[in-house]
Amino acid sequence: MADLQPKTLFDKLWDSHLVAAPGEDGLPGILYIDLHLLHEVTSPQAFSELARRGLPVRCPSRTLATMDHSTPTTDGVTLEKLRILDSAGADQLEQLARNCDAHGIPLYALGDDRQGIVHVMAPELGLTQPGMTVVCGDSHTSTHGAFGALAFGIGTSEVGHVLAAQSLLQKRPKTLEIRVDGSLSVAVTAKDVVLEIIRRIGVDGGTGHVIEYTGETIRRLDMEGRMTICNMSIEAGAKAGMIAPDEITIDYLRDRPFAPTGREWDAAVEKWRTLPSDPGAHFDRQVALDASDLQPMVTYGTNPGMAVPVSGTIPEPADHKEPRAAEQALRYMDLQPGEPLMGSAIDVVFIGSCTNGRLSDLRQAAHILQGRQVAPDVQMLVVPGSQAVKRQAELEGLHEIFLAAGAEWRSPGCSMCLALNTDRVQSGHYAISTTNRNFEGRQGAGSRTFLASPLTAAASAVAGAIADPREIL
Amino acid sequence: MSAFSSLTSRMAPMPGSNIDTDQIIPASYLKVTDKEGLGQGLFANWRYDESGAPRPDFILNRPEYSQARILVAGDNFGSGSSREHAAWALQEHGFEVVISTRFADIFQANSAKNGLLTATVEGSDHGRLMQLAQDTPAAEITVDLEQKLIAVPEMGSMPFEVDPFVRHCLLNGVDQLGFLLESQDAIEAYEGQHPQRVRTFISLSAEQ
């Protein structure tokens, strides 16, 4: 009888990956992992633990590593040069190379034409496919859920578990459907939708849940927009975010380097079409959102839930559900409640990251900057998410638009999103960033971050202050 | 992993909701390949001024809290990044228990793997503990994992929640990776029934 019950996308993935079901007595289940992605920051201690226990890597062919967090974004900086500029970063990169070499794990190292931010690189190569379980020692692994995969971030101990057992001990999470309907207005993007979702449900609104995003607004988004939405699921505290695969997903994957071919492709597509949630499937919680009135969103505080429409005013802390946190946030940001957000001066504009560092994001920013100039005294960094994004952007001449506008065109990496390399916002300075976190000090000690879409960030670059992209388009 | 059954200690209060892992340990401390010295980075942006000198008013710099091994933290502690360095830093500093009303999922999972107990209490009990920690730094409480109770002087006991498997592992010093590897036969059987669809080597060998 159980098989006749309608299932959600999550239920189907969970059930089909259980090596062992959770026990009645609170014993966790064992979940099999199809694809394990590695980067240099969260993996070294996991490899050390394996070495300490004398354990091999169980499935090198289900594992892939890239270098992204500690990598330089200035052109031509090789590992040898990095050693002089940033020896700790170079140590991490070299450690990853040694670990991958010792265990036979493919690595897209600095200088490889497939290197990039792990959550940009893997989808664009077709590694992430519907119906898979994907993990990485990185909270933004939720990005891969855009393909109808169950994808989530893990800590370093669990990186070790997956290296050794290709599996994880897991409790079954709850399910949350977030349904978004309505047509998006001009200049309103996936980033604005997800900022509104987080504002609505809160930065812990998704804790313990896997979100499935449904509704016509989501269905109409391209894969890059869907990745932006799923990417920020973790900013609502969710374990993962997913979107059911459809023709847009299938078209995206066709002919990608790791996508199946020939009869295997046909068989895979047939299977993918069975994955969407069945009509009447049960979710533990449901939230509905009308996106037709949505405006471009900008954050004003120090977590991604503190966002307002770009034309709005900075809210009174007393109106926030956590007044003390909101008050502290405004003190850190040195902003006044009741003031308009538009016109707030900025020092830095950052276009990039696993949230908004893909080709469509760069095209949008370039569209705004075409024939315009970045305001004097504003530094603008454009960091493509991967080598492939960089190559395609250069083929399209986007880099020339950025350079002509006075922006810097860099090489791929996480860069200023978390300031782990040398790209940093100075203490006290304001940055508008297309990234995912506006936490205190996230972009460098003392840095102040406004999160926004590539359109809003680029419009603000021209104005030298927070600006509404609708006034410039 | 060593076993944990109960702990009596002072508390360090860390109010404020949604303290994220970037605050617990800033990214600049993540450029390491081992776990040594991470305690130095604990709450670094709040703990030190721009010259690197300790800020005397920050809670962990106050001598009356220097011996606290229990952190009473605001709602939704540990949100954001998956960095396990947050749990490692808390432990190296000397914390064995964190008490809050809610924890972020990944932080909680990371803590469990390292034997750092995350105890979830009701909002009203949380408020009383936070107040006590702030008003009476010398107050000691006892966290009893066997009973799932916190004994508080002059307030009696309050219950706390902890995942039953995590509790079992902590009480018995069970290493979770060792536990998982006991199921290797089942993992192998699963692999036998589910052919691998994507191999990360394929595009490499295609070029050769």
Chai-1 contact restraints between the chains, C-beta under 6 A:
chainA,res_idxA,chainB,res_idxB,connection_type,confidence,min_distance_angstrom,max_distance_angstrom,comment,restraint_id
A,V19,B,A186,contact,1.0,0.0,6.0,A-B,restraint_1
A,V19,B,I187,contact,1.0,0.0,6.0,A-B,restraint_2
A,V19,B,Y190,contact,1.0,0.0,6.0,A-B,restraint_3
A,A20,B,A186,contact,1.0,0.0,6.0,A-B,restraint_4
A,G26,B,P164,contact,1.0,0.0,6.0,A-B,restraint_5
A,G26,B,F165,contact,1.0,0.0,6.0,A-B,restraint_6
A,L27,B,F165,contact,1.0,0.0,6.0,A-B,restraint_7
A,P28,B,F165,contact,1.0,0.0,6.0,A-B,restraint_8
A,I30,B,S183,contact,1.0,0.0,6.0,A-B,restraint_9
A,Y32,B,Y190,contact,1.0,0.0,6.0,A-B,restraint_10
A,V41,B,L30,contact,1.0,0.0,6.0,A-B,restraint_11
A,P44,B,T33,contact,1.0,0.0,6.0,A-B,restraint_12
A,Q45,B,K35,contact,1.0,0.0,6.0,A-B,restraint_13
A,S61,B,R199,contact,1.0,0.0,6.0,A-B,restraint_14
A,S61,B,T200,contact,1.0,0.0,6.0,A-B,restraint_15
A,S61,B,F201,contact,1.0,0.0,6.0,A-B,restraint_16
A,L64,B,T200,contact,1.0,0.0,6.0,A-B,restraint_17
A,A88,B,K31,contact,1.0,0.0,6.0,A-B,restraint_18
A,G89,B,K31,contact,1.0,0.0,6.0,A-B,restraint_19
A,Q95,B,T33,contact,1.0,0.0,6.0,A-B,restraint_20
A,P106,B,T200,contact,1.0,0.0,6.0,A-B,restraint_21
A,P106,B,L204,contact,1.0,0.0,6.0,A-B,restraint_22
A,D138,B,S82,contact,1.0,0.0,6.0,A-B,restraint_23
A,S139,B,S81,contact,1.0,0.0,6.0,A-B,restraint_24
A,S139,B,S82,contact,1.0,0.0,6.0,A-B,restraint_25
A,G153,B,S82,contact,1.0,0.0,6.0,A-B,restraint_26
A,G153,B,I106,contact,1.0,0.0,6.0,A-B,restraint_27
A,G155,B,S82,contact,1.0,0.0,6.0,A-B,restraint_28
A,G155,B,E84,contact,1.0,0.0,6.0,A-B,restraint_29
A,G155,B,N110,contact,1.0,0.0,6.0,A-B,restraint_30
A,T156,B,E84,contact,1.0,0.0,6.0,A-B,restraint_31
A,S157,B,K113,contact,1.0,0.0,6.0,A-B,restraint_32
A,H161,B,L177,contact,1.0,0.0,6.0,A-B,restraint_33
A,H161,B,L180,contact,1.0,0.0,6.0,A-B,restraint_34
A,A165,B,L180,contact,1.0,0.0,6.0,A-B,restraint_35
A,A165,B,L181,contact,1.0,0.0,6.0,A-B,restraint_36
A,S167,B,I187,contact,1.0,0.0,6.0,A-B,restraint_37
A,L169,B,L180,contact,1.0,0.0,6.0,A-B,restraint_38
A,V203,B,N18,contact,1.0,0.0,6.0,A-B,restraint_39
A,V203,B,S79,contact,1.0,0.0,6.0,A-B,restraint_40
A,D204,B,N76,contact,1.0,0.0,6.0,A-B,restraint_41
A,G237,B,A104,contact,1.0,0.0,6.0,A-B,restraint_42
A,K239,B,D105,contact,1.0,0.0,6.0,A-B,restraint_43
A,P257,B,S203,contact,1.0,0.0,6.0,A-B,restraint_44
A,F258,B,V198,contact,1.0,0.0,6.0,A-B,restraint_45
A,N303,B,N18,contact,1.0,0.0,6.0,A-B,restraint_46
A,E322,B,S17,contact,1.0,0.0,6.0,A-B,restraint_47
A,A325,B,S17,contact,1.0,0.0,6.0,A-B,restraint_48
A,L418,B,A27,contact,1.0,0.0,6.0,A-B,restraint_49
A,A419,B,A27,contact,1.0,0.0,6.0,A-B,restraint_50
A,L420,B,A27,contact,1.0,0.0,6.0,A-B,restraint_51
A,F439,B,D20,contact,1.0,0.0,6.0,A-B,restraint_52
A,F439,B,D22,contact,1.0,0.0,6.0,A-B,restraint_53
A,G441,B,P26,contact,1.0,0.0,6.0,A-B,restraint_54
A,G441,B,N45,contact,1.0,0.0,6.0,A-B,restraint_55
A,R442,B,D22,contact,1.0,0.0,6.0,A-B,restraint_56
A,A445,B,N45,contact,1.0,0.0,6.0,A-B,restraint_57
